[in-house]
Amino acid sequence: MKVAIYARTSTELQSTASQIELCREYAMEQGWTITGIYDDPGISEDTKERDGLKLFATECMKYDILMITGADRLFQDPALTEKFLNDLGNPFIQIVIVKQLTK
């Protein structure tokens, strides 16, 4: 499986590194190959022009899976997420949401 990771934070004070690391660990456990990492640090989900997400959309045919740490990393509104996924042009891509388990 070829996997892309997408990470986003709302403020510039936050880092996407922990989201990316969490997805990497899960992909490794599954035996998947990460072939792309896209991120938009410090960008609100309300922002329509996100460079990382836009680049992923242009390259999405390379991937079987898009990994994120929460549905809100794409959009808060499920209708916007559905529209984004429908507009990708890759009807076979799977979305995997990886959440860190709290003890």
C-alpha positions, 0 to 999 in steps of 0.5 A: 500500500502506498500511503500519503500523510496529511497533517495540519495545525491551526496556529503557527505555535503548533507543529505537525511533527507529532501528527506525522510521527503518529501516522508513521508509526501506524503505517509501519505497524501495518507494513505500509510504505509512506511515499508522501507527506503533506502538511499545512502548519499554522493554517486554519481549516477555514482557509481554502488555499492550503498548499499542502492539501492542494499538492496532495490533491494534484498527486492523489492518484499515486496513493492507496491511502491518505492518513490523518490524525482526525477528520478535522485535519481536512475540514470541520464540516463533513460535507466539505470533506465529502466534496473534497474527496469526490473532487479528487478523481481517485475513487479508490483512495482510502482515508485512515484516521489514526488517533493516539490512545490515551491511557 
